[in-house]
């Protein structure tokens, strides 16, 4: 396909998948259970961090965790007692266990006691064109508390380790992108959609390579940047909207 043909094809796929019917079968349905900004942020972060494996399992485990927080994650994070944490001892999702849950809660309590929104932890600086360094700073901030467990580091990725940061990039898409389709939230206004980097999972990578949007052999942070730069040819202000197209083609249409 020529570039204009590919743009037209991908735009049609964005329109096909960026709609309310997408929500129920995707982890983004978890933050959609809430209306309070901080609840959306917290629920979204956990759902994104849990987002590997079968989507049905991701959704079920995320709902289970929210129920353990009495479906009021922000209030629970800020006001829980030590005794309230015992009920998390049996919670587990793949390699995410009790130790990880406790530290996430501890960090979020520490953070929200000083900040109104998690957006402030992800802000690019004025001269930064994308969120690479902001993700590095978030990783460092997240593990800045004295009792941060080494094992939990695998759950918060960072470009500093060349990770593609798929789950955090997806989370940022949810929080930052704003349109009238009702899927992404657009509740963060200080980060620009043009600064986002496209999430690259196995399905997105496969489709992007087939379409000639990725040339790099490895799948790492630079691959995600390469894909995003290619997508900016079609929409420089909102390149990550094409995540809907690539993911939909790869997962829902099972494009080979």
Phi, psi and omega per residue, in radians:
X1 nan 2.508 2.994
X2 -1.271 2.900 3.130
X3 -1.012 -0.805 3.093
X4 -1.076 -0.658 3.111
X5 -1.168 -0.722 3.135
X6 -1.159 -0.724 3.093
X7 -1.049 -0.794 -3.137
X8 -1.111 -0.731 3.113
X9 -1.089 -0.828 -3.105
X10 -1.199 -0.655 3.101
X11 -1.067 -0.691 3.103
X12 -1.117 -0.673 -3.141
X13 -1.237 -0.616 3.048
X14 -1.053 -0.821 3.137
X15 -1.078 -0.589 -3.117
X16 -1.220 -0.658 -3.012
X17 -1.845 -0.381 3.128
X18 -1.466 1.252 -3.113
X19 -2.645 2.907 -3.026
X20 -0.976 -0.564 -3.111
X21 -1.130 -0.307 3.119
X22 -1.276 -0.508 -2.929
X23 -1.117 -0.815 -2.960
X24 -1.077 -0.440 -3.078
X25 -1.862 0.231 -3.070
X26 -2.201 2.623 3.117
X27 -0.972 -0.335 3.107
X28 -1.117 -0.252 3.092
X29 -1.118 -0.390 -3.104
X30 -1.188 -0.965 3.077
X31 -1.109 -0.374 3.099
X32 -1.261 -0.103 3.041
X33 -1.302 -0.184 -2.979
X34 -2.157 2.776 3.084
X35 -2.074 -0.431 3.121
X36 -1.270 2.332 -3.037
X37 -0.945 -0.845 -3.079
X38 -1.179 -0.595 3.066
X39 -1.119 -0.727 3.103
X40 -1.077 -0.767 3.140
X41 -1.060 -0.837 -3.066
X42 -1.215 -0.838 3.128
X43 -1.068 -0.690 3.126
X44 -1.140 -0.706 -3.139
X45 -1.096 -0.834 3.133
X46 -1.105 -0.771 -3.130
X47 -1.082 -0.667 3.120
X48 -1.217 -0.739 3.133
X49 -1.111 -0.586 3.137
X50 -1.393 -0.091 -2.923
X51 -1.391 1.185 2.856
X52 -2.533 2.464 -3.016
X53 1.791 -2.791 -3.103
X54 -1.242 2.372 -3.085
X55 -1.085 -0.650 3.134
X56 -1.057 -0.740 3.125
X57 -1.176 -0.742 3.111
X58 -0.995 -0.813 -3.127
X59 -1.118 -0.787 -3.112
X60 -1.124 -0.749 -3.130
X61 -1.217 -0.626 3.092
X62 -1.140 -0.740 3.081
X63 -1.092 -0.704 3.127
X64 -1.044 -0.762 -3.138
X65 -1.148 -0.735 3.118
X66 -1.088 -0.650 3.100
X67 -1.163 -0.613 3.068
X68 -1.152 -0.398 3.068
X69 -1.669 0.319 3.092
X70 1.069 0.464 -3.125
X71 0.968 0.471 3.048
X72 -2.416 1.174 -2.973
X73 -1.017 -0.703 -3.111
X74 -1.160 -0.795 3.114
X75 -1.103 -0.732 3.139
X76 -1.124 -0.806 -3.129
X77 -0.964 -0.787 -3.049
X78 -1.363 -0.585 -2.889
X79 -2.079 0.096 -3.116
X80 -1.177 2.707 3.012
X81 -1.723 2.824 -3.139
X82 -0.978 -0.677 -3.120
X83 -1.142 -0.413 -3.137
X84 -1.231 -0.271 -3.051
X85 -1.452 -0.254 -3.086
X86 -1.070 -0.580 -3.070
X87 -1.185 -0.219 3.108
X88 -1.493 -0.078 -3.017
X89 -1.080 -0.474 -3.126
X90 -1.706 -0.009 -3.119
X91 -1.385 2.346 3.141
X92 -2.727 2.428 2.985
X93 -2.356 1.900 -3.083
X94 0.913 -2.022 -3.129
X95 -1.630 0.038 3.125
X96 -1.516 1.987 -3.002
X97 -2.138 -2.914 -3.068
X98 -1.006 -0.768 3.125
X99 -1.014 -0.791 -3.134
X100 -1.148 -0.750 3.131
X101 -1.034 -0.818 -3.126
X102 -1.069 -0.712 -3.120
X103 -1.230 -0.703 3.081
X104 -1.002 -0.800 3.131
X105 -1.093 -0.754 -3.137
X106 -1.086 -0.823 3.139
X107 -1.087 -0.810 -3.095
X108 -1.121 -0.630 3.069
X109 -1.117 -0.801 3.105
X110 -1.042 -0.765 -3.085
X111 -1.208 -0.895 -3.059
X112 -1.252 -0.247 3.036
X113 -1.263 -0.253 -3.107
X114 -2.089 -0.297 -3.045
X115 -2.297 2.619 -3.140
X116 -1.487 -0.486 -3.058
X117 -2.473 2.538 3.094
X118 -1.243 -0.232 3.123
X119 -0.975 -0.655 -3.084
X120 -1.093 -0.348 3.134
X121 -1.430 -0.161 -3.065
X122 -2.079 0.251 -3.002
X123 -1.306 2.202 2.957
X124 -1.208 2.689 3.040
X125 -1.424 2.946 -2.943
X126 -1.000 -0.647 -3.056
X127 -1.654 0.131 -3.072
X128 -1.632 2.165 -3.043
X129 -1.381 -0.471 3.076
X130 -2.395 -3.054 -2.979
X131 -1.627 0.266 -3.122
X132 -0.948 -1.008 -3.087
X133 -1.203 -0.507 3.074
X134 -1.127 -0.661 3.093
X135 -1.187 -0.657 3.078
X136 -1.100 -0.781 3.128
X137 -1.133 -0.664 3.118
X138 -1.106 -0.764 3.110
X139 -1.012 -0.807 -3.138
X140 -1.123 -0.701 3.100
X141 -1.130 -0.777 -3.074
X142 -1.038 -0.643 -3.092
X143 -1.817 0.441 -3.116
X144 -1.502 -0.197 3.140
X145 -1.320 2.628 -3.009
X146 -1.051 -0.570 -3.025
X147 -1.744 0.397 -3.106
X148 -1.150 2.157 -3.107
X149 -1.342 2.408 3.137
X150 -1.070 -0.618 -3.076
X151 -1.141 -0.427 -3.077
X152 -1.341 -0.285 -3.073
X153 -1.057 -0.473 -3.125
X154 -1.213 -0.243 -3.101
X155 -1.593 -0.201 3.059
X156 -2.165 1.811 -3.038
X157 -1.409 2.957 -3.133
X158 -2.635 2.438 3.048
X159 -1.057 -0.382 3.129
X160 -1.071 -0.414 3.067
X161 -1.779 0.253 3.109
X162 1.212 0.224 3.094
X163 -1.147 2.567 3.051
X164 -1.290 -0.216 3.070
X165 0.961 0.739 -3.058
X166 -0.951 -0.838 -3.018
X167 -1.240 -0.687 3.102
X168 -1.221 -0.651 3.087
X169 -1.118 -0.652 3.073
X170 -1.127 -0.770 3.115
X171 -1.025 -0.780 3.136
X172 -1.132 -0.638 3.058
X173 -1.025 -0.814 -3.139
X174 -1.000 -0.800 -3.017
X175 -1.356 -0.557 -2.929
X176 -1.727 -0.797 -3.048
X177 -1.069 2.435 -3.121
X178 -2.371 2.136 3.009
X179 -2.627 -2.983 -3.086
X180 -1.748 0.336 -3.060
X181 -1.592 -0.360 3.026
X182 1.501 0.146 3.131
X183 -1.619 -1.168 3.060
X184 -1.294 2.689 -2.954
X185 -1.541 -0.680 -3.109
X186 1.081 0.562 -3.106
X187 -1.562 -0.143 3.071
X188 -1.800 2.175 -3.026
X189 -1.927 -0.182 -3.083
X190 -1.538 -0.324 3.049
X191 -1.745 2.314 -3.119
X192 -1.516 2.486 3.041
X193 -0.963 -0.536 3.139
X194 -1.200 -0.287 3.137
X195 -1.573 -0.157 -3.119
X196 -1.270 2.741 3.076
X197 -2.069 2.401 -3.016
X198 -1.182 2.306 3.027
X199 -1.103 2.364 3.141
X200 -2.129 1.727 2.977
X201 -1.757 -3.060 -3.068
X202 -1.065 -0.653 -3.087
X203 -1.258 -0.814 3.114
X204 -1.072 -0.755 -3.140
X205 -1.058 -0.808 -3.103
X206 -1.044 -0.827 -3.126
X207 -1.164 -0.763 -3.112
X208 -1.082 -0.666 3.103
X209 -1.185 -0.720 3.119
X210 -1.063 -0.617 -3.104
X211 -1.537 -0.001 3.091
X212 1.367 0.344 -3.124
X213 -1.532 -0.270 3.103
X214 -2.224 2.259 3.065
X215 -1.939 -0.466 -3.065
X216 -1.065 2.378 -3.073
X217 -1.271 -0.783 -3.122
X218 -1.324 2.830 3.015
X219 -2.003 1.755 -3.076
X220 -2.591 -2.891 -3.092
X221 -1.043 -0.744 -3.124
X222 -1.133 -0.515 3.064
X223 -1.146 -0.768 3.108
X224 -1.085 -0.689 3.104
X225 -1.181 -0.731 3.116
X226 -1.031 -0.788 3.112
X227 -1.074 -0.789 -3.112
X228 -1.088 -0.726 3.110
X229 -1.109 -0.649 3.082
X230 -1.138 -0.705 -3.128
X231 -1.222 -0.442 3.102
X232 -1.152 -0.317 3.043
X233 -1.114 -0.469 -3.080
X234 -1.689 -0.533 3.083
X235 -2.784 1.705 -3.056
X236 -1.192 -0.507 -3.091
X237 -1.463 -0.423 -3.054
X238 -2.529 1.041 -3.054
X239 -1.148 -0.492 -3.005
X240 -1.346 -0.145 3.034
X241 -1.047 -0.430 -3.118
X242 -1.295 -0.108 2.971
X243 -1.008 -0.662 3.096
X244 -1.020 -0.788 -3.096
X245 -1.162 -0.893 -3.062
X246 -1.138 -0.740 3.124
X247 -1.173 -0.764 -3.131
X248 -1.087 -0.779 3.109
X249 -1.081 -0.736 -3.054
X250 -1.319 -0.731 -3.036
X251 -1.658 -0.907 -3.022
X252 -1.349 -0.704 3.116
X253 -1.584 -0.172 3.134
X254 0.938 0.802 3.129
X255 -1.105 2.250 -3.141
X256 -1.859 nan nan
